[in-house]
Amino acid sequence: MMRLALRPALHLAGERRGSVAVMTAIMAPVMLLSTAMGIEVAWWSTTQVELQRVADIAAWGGAAVFARTSDAEGATVAAASMAELNGVAGATSRTWTSITKTLVDGQIRVQIVAGPRVSSEDAVKVTVRRSIPTTFSRLFPGVGPSMTITADAVAEIGIVPAGPQPCMMALGDGVDGITTGDDTVFSGNVDVVVTGCSIRSNAGIRKNGNGTVEADAGIYAGGAISGIAADNLHEHAGQIPDPYEGNAAVQNAISRLSPGSGTSRNVQNNEALPLSSSGQGVSSSWTVKGNLTLAPGLYVVNGPISIGAGASVTGSGVTIVTSGDVTIDGHAKVTLTAATTANAAGGAIPGVVFAGTSAGSVKVTGTSTSTITGLVYFPNADLRFSGTSNGGTDGCLQVIASTIVVVGTTDLASRCEGFGLIDYGSLPSSKTVALVQ
């Protein structure tokens, strides 16, 4: 009976061993395929990480070259060369397209684009690709003999202003390395207060005569500073470029100037200059001897502006651009306010009261009750200036010219929030490069 009982048990054990062997035979290919696929996927991931590092390095290197040279093609070539050195396949010859600022080099594409964080800044975008063969994955439907791994990187070029915002800027001849002479002169019995901002000159600064010059954010000069007794003086501080040279709104308005065209305007009594239906007025010149009221908008004067003694000019939300010399008599009353970013109309540029192309003489003075709010911008002119901002030291008044002579009482201030004026520093700015994508 014991042998009869053992026979079924032995038979069952044999069946189990057979079942395990069959299951092992069935599952072994699946397990091997899964292991192989895991290895292949890990290869893909490793390649992706490697390519991303290459893209990051190439984008940063290209942006560093562009920040130093401003050479778009040279920067893209540098980025592509760096990608090739790190193992990405290039082409026999590279293709550069100047319109789109794009370089194509085999499996490498480099382009100068707008910054993702600050659209007004430049950035270098690098895309790198690598084709790798598929092995086990091609057993699946739709998988070809190879697959392409792609990585993108973007490095943005930022500008860091150095030093405080100037309210008075004398450009001289620009950034030419010549710092002899004086681009800014305080003449006679002056009383100058510059609040929340600095005084800046690309050459020297000199004060003649009596009076005081105070700028709580400092006085900076490319050359020497003489005649001013203050603690916060910075001589031989380099040169900075015209901050509005590339400003689209200002330069577009200036481009409307056509010297000599339009109608001459002579204001004898209480008058208001006509504006077009778009809120803009065009004249060949202004001669103001009476009271002139300006409606909000852009005024284009294709010649000189003369505002005589006893005249009065008032307006809010206005921008005046001119191609001629400007003379505002010291006994005239001028009360002008620039448009803000919220209420600009008729082509008026937020923050800009005067802008001109004159390379001659500009005289902007007025009575003690005259007020100007916004930017006075004559980058090529010799400006003789005395003026106060609306609200005094709590207002907004900035001045930029080639050379500046300040006479009389002048209050400048940087409280220009809402006027859209550019922030820039008193010292040469530095550029930064950062990976942002």
C-alpha angles and dihedrals in degrees: 000000000000091000090050089054095048098053097069091046093053090046091052093051090053091052091052092051089050093050092052091050091050093047091047090051091050097044099040095079090045091050092046091049091048091050091048092048090050090054091047093049090049087053090053091050092048090050090049092052091047093050092047090055090049091049091049093050093045094048093048092047093048092048091050090055092047092049090054101041108018085222106140097190093044090051093052091047090052091050093048092048090052091051091050091050088055095055107272113135115248130191132256087252132014126231120221122192111193096192094060094025090232131148121197117195113169107282091359128087122182125182137175106230140167114279114265092219100036112023093199091062126077126246137185117229120197126190119186128183137190129187115216126186120250120224119169094010091065087071087077120083116266096018113122131204091275142017133210122235115202133193130184131195133177125198116192125209113221131189119222113200113222121217129358127319113274120229092187120041127178109192098186107185092335127251097342102131092244109123102162119116128027124286093179124047129177105205134195124340099349132175109191124174119180112186126198093353143059142253114242134188129174089214130021132326122216136180120204125191128356133326136072136280116199127178112167092199094052142261116266128190136177087215135021129323117218136178096017120111108202139122099229100065123138116191126186090016098154127249133284129205129245103282093208098046091101098032106126098206095051096041093046091053091048090049088063090068115110108176113232098011124118132036126307112244120213114183114195103158137004105331142150120212114239120250128204122245087268090058096254131121129204124196137163092222144342127229110178121186100148137036117314125187119195122203118215112285146074120305117199114198113187094197143012128338120212122183110182136208112291093018122128126207120183133172143141126211092019137141121191118196120185140177095202140066118285127218121183110177119231090240095053122101114228120180110173132158127190123231119263124228088257101050105029110139140166095026095306112154113232110249098005119110101165130015127168147166098215115134090192134067126325120184116189110174135130147163123304089262094054115110132189124190120194137019126333104200123185104144095176101038138091101240124203105194145180119155145130131224124242103268093020113238090001092058138077123260126145129171130201123178141139092255128002131205112187119204131177126349116351128174118184125179139178102215091121101139109150095021096091097230119160121261113223135156135249093235132055106287125236128222125229131199122209135171106238103167 
